[in-house]
Amino acid sequence: MDAATLTGSSTQETPETPASTAHDAEAAGLSERDQQVLAFERQWWKYAGAKEQAIRELFDMSATRYYQVLNSLIDSPAALAHDPMLIKRLRRMRSTRQRARTARRLGGDS
């Protein structure tokens, strides 16, 4: 019965978690749009069609503008606090792409 009691109490806490997380994110400086961009970036492959098309349909912005917003979020401490695993993964990916571009430029100049 103790296990059932523990399970019941943890079930009661679960519905409160998303609301408090959203509130904490807004208090930390993330707008609702910023949170939606992070959520989309976390699971964009689940949308049918091209990513750019999904960006335009969901956010009513160009892919260029979306990536500008995403880049600013990647550097944001509030976004890091909101979703550390996603932000760290995106930072690693960005760094890898930057190194590859630099290597191509240096290789082409020599």
N, C-alpha and C positions, 0 to 999 in steps of 0.2 A: 504494500500500500504506500510505502514511502516513495517508491519509484513512480507510482502513479501520481502522487502529489507533486513530485518534482517535475514530471512531464507536464502536468497541468499548469504549473506555475510558469514553466518556460514557454508554453504555448500562449499564455496570456501576455508575455513580454514581447513576443514576436511581432504582433500587429503594431505596437507602439514604435518599434525600431525604425521602419522606413519614414514615418512622420518626423521623428526626432532627428533622423539623419538629414532629411530635406531641410528642416529648420536650421540645423547646425551649419549646413552648407551655405544657406542664404546668409546666416549671421557671419560666416567666415568670408563672405564676399563673392560667392558664386550666384549668378542669376539663374533663373529657371532655364533660360536658353543654354547657359553654360552647362548646367547639369544634363540637359537633353543631348547636347553635343557629346559629352563624355559617355552617356549611356549608349548613344548611337555608335560611337567609335568602339565601344566595348563589344558590340554585336552586329556590326554593319553587314556581315556576310549573310545574315539571316534574311535580309531583304532581297526580293527578286530583282533581277536586272542589274544594271551598272550602279556602282556606288555614287557616281556623280548625279545620276538621275534620282536616286533616293534622296540625296542631299537637297536637290532642288525641290522635290515634292514635300519633304518633311520640314525643311527650314526656310524655304522660299528665298534662297540665296545661291549665288554661283559657287562652284567648287573652289574657285580661287579665294573667295571671301571666307568660305568654310575653313579652308586650311589656314588662313590668316588668324581666324578666331581660335582654331585648334592649337596653333603654334603659341599664341599668347597664353592659352590655358596650360600648355605643357610647362611653361615657365612660371606658372602661378603657384605660390605656396598654398593658396586655398584649394586649388584643384588637387595638389599633392596630398593634402590632409583629407580631402573628400574620397579619393580613390588612388591610394599610393601604388598599388600594383599596376594599374593601367598607365598612370603617368610615368612610372619608371620604365615600363616597357616601351612607351612611345618615345621617351627620351633616348633610350638605347637605339631604337630604330632610326631616329633622326640623326643621332651621332654617327651611326654606321653609314647612312646615306651621305652625310657631309664628308666623312673620311674617303668614301669611294669617289666622290666628285673631286676632292682635292687631289687624290692619287691620279685620276685621269688627267686633270689639268697639268700637274707636274710631269706626268709621263709624256704628255703631248708637247710640252715646251722644250724638253731636253733633246 
